[in-house]
């Protein structure tokens, strides 16, 4: 179980850094927001690692991504401006969370074979 938590958390951190780079492509983000993005995605990894749900891996990751991205989606609405509306930011944040959840679970369960 410890191996699964470690792998999922590391891949959550990697997804968080990728998300941060994508988010800051139009300019530097405030430090607090950058930390929030990285830790939010890392939290998806931790949740995947410790989850005891007995469902298929390809469904488990996206569900965890959805559940743990909703709060981040609401806070991302505060950054609206320019070409992005609050609703667009919410949807993009949650959809990317679902995708990151899938990726984290894919690497944890399929590539590294760290079963729950």
Secondary structure, DSSP 4 states (H G I P E B T S, - for coil): -HHHHHHHHHHHHHHHHHHHHHHTTTSPPPHHHHHHHHHHHHHHHHHHHH----S-HHHHHHHHHHHHHHHHHHHHGGG-BTTB-HHHHHHHHHHHHHHHHHHHHIIIIIIS----
